[in-house]
Amino acid sequence: MSRVYSWIGQVVLYAAFAAVIGVFTRWPAYQHLPPDHALVKLSFIHHGQRLQECRQLSPDELAKLPPNMRAPMSCPRERSPILVEVDIDGVRVLRRSAQPAGLSHDGAASVYQRIEVPAGTHRFDVRLRDSARTGGFDFERSEVLELKPAQILVIDFNAEKGGITLQ
Amino acid sequence: MMRDARGAWTGCERVMDTLFGAVLNPLRHLGALAFLFFWLIALSGVYLYAVLDTSVEGAWRSVDDLSRNQWWFGGLLRSLHRYAADAFVLVAGLHLLREWLFGHYRGFRRYSWLTGVPLLLFALICGIGGFWLKWDQLGQFSATATAELLDWLPIFGSPFTRNFLVAEAVSDRLFSLFVFVHIGASLLLLFLAWFHVQRISHAQMLPPKRLAAGSTATLLALALLVPVMSQAPADLSVVQSAIAIDWLLLAVHPLMYATSPGWVWALSTGALLLLFSLPFTTRAARPAVARVDAAHCNGCRQCFDDCPYAAITMQPHPDGRPGKEIALVHADLCAGCGICTGACPPSTPFRSVEPLTTGIDMPQAPISVLRGRLETRLAALRGDRRIVVFGCDHGARVGTMESADVVAFSLLCTGMLPPSFVEYAMRCGATGVLVTGCAEGGCEFRLGNRWTGERLLGLRQPRLRARVPRERLRVVWAGRGDERSLRDALDALRDLPAPAMAGATGRPRRRVR
């Protein structure tokens, strides 16, 4: 092969190398969310209520304990799982239970879920149970919101702000 | 299927050979190219780190400012930084593919394979972490997707995703974590790369100058023509519907959204386990390793210098003479290539000791057998042209060259050939000698071609003596399937005028030991 063809071939291959990098670093565009859709992010990290209340130990129970461990109150650490439900426009889109973290199940339970919804006005009903009760919920919030295309709505839990928040 | 894939790869290498020449063929320097791209990333990264404002407010502005107001330097370095990272992943992936296709993960290569596989993983971690630092919408997308991927693992007390829920959640301290991930993983990658080349000697840490210059110029040209620009600043209240992503570094994110985080973990863990287990799942017949003869090893260190896999160390000689050493072969590292035999000064067929013994030899192909066969077969040739071909088991098939005037010897590696055998063959009546091996730059045992070429040129010990007529010696590096190059070289040797001694065959007088 003549030197000229060799040089041309090299230039073509270097250009092809550059083209592969140049093209695939930006093309094709990734469709992360359908057009005219918004994204709801539900993220709870919350300590459920204790499964058992603190109670006073009886003198007999205290006597059985080593002297250095005779605390008058017994407070079991285990916490309740949390149960989350989300309805959008009356349709159930999420129902999830999350266990408390930690070997003793005394940590916070967390839930994270992405929900894609068409942009527009929607009614959101969010419910959270964080106790050992078998029916009903400890926290509820209903709100009608208008979501723009590509908007992110965050559903969170903040006890200081009264519980479930939508922002 | 593997055979077809290997054939396709070899075909690509041949095409590249014709365009670049074998020495500059990028497909034969993929590992060295990866090192080159790493250093480009590191050098450009030093400047980028110096100007990066590691705060929520300043990160996007400081990086974007480089591309807009300092495009001729900072912007250029920024683009080079990104494109070199893409190029690194590309060539490292091709390097892995090539080694896998050619079965270079077994036996003595196991260590290099096992330390090489994680490099690609670390490269991806570094690459992904780099996108977070500029904190534009692509960085936001990547950081959020990575957090969602990590949160799938039930080992974190507090979900990472909460760091990217709302703008108030992103703190300046988070950028310290980003920097730590990006630079920390890069340093780990470099550390691991150092391990990766520990068991090969004379490791090629950079490609040949012209290839390095061409590759760097290509990336610089790309950086100038298509500079990397930041997308809009991160805004956690909106999500990008369609986003231009770097598929070479961020493909894992779309994969996760198309499947699930669990699926991505299963796929990546499975792929890693599969790659790690490859050396243990296939068993190749282990070649016999080099054997040292203490009586003939004088501790000259030439085998130690020439071994491509650092399988030889030196230790005090058992004869107890002060300062004298002996070669020690580490069986688990020995490739069984015989390059050490070719390097050993006593490996000369002119020695009179019977049987011919050398300091270090291959049990499956001792040089005494080679000398005996050379004498016998050369003596059997008739006519005024008698040509000897020395080749290797991995290059062009020298056996197919045999004819009425040609005898061929296929060695474990051409590097096993002591140069004195060329002179000996001519003294035995050969009118020409053809030395061949794997295609240039593609030696199965890395350094066989290089050492042989240097020895024949008199640049490396043991040297071919000056009095050997060079016009009767041809050196042709030809890979499997390129037998035509050998035929052309043989024709050229046949066309040479017959030397005055033509017709004289027999064993030359040997030097008394």
Interface residues (C-beta under 8 A of the other chain):
Chain A: M1 S6 G9 Q10 L13 Y14 A15 F17 A18 V20 I21 G22 F24 T25 R26 W27 A29 Y30 Q31 H32 L33 P34 P35 H37 L39 K41 S43 I45 A101 G102 G107 A108 S110 Y112 R114 P149 A150 Q151 I152 V154 D156 Q167
Chain B: M16 T18 L19 F20 G21 P26 R82 Y83 D86 A87 L90 F141 E148 D151 G157 S158 P159 T161 R162 L165 V166 G214 S215 A217 T218 L219 A221 L222 L225 V226 V228 L236 S237 V238 V239 Q240 S241 A242 I243 A244 I245 D246 W247 L248 H253 P254 Y257
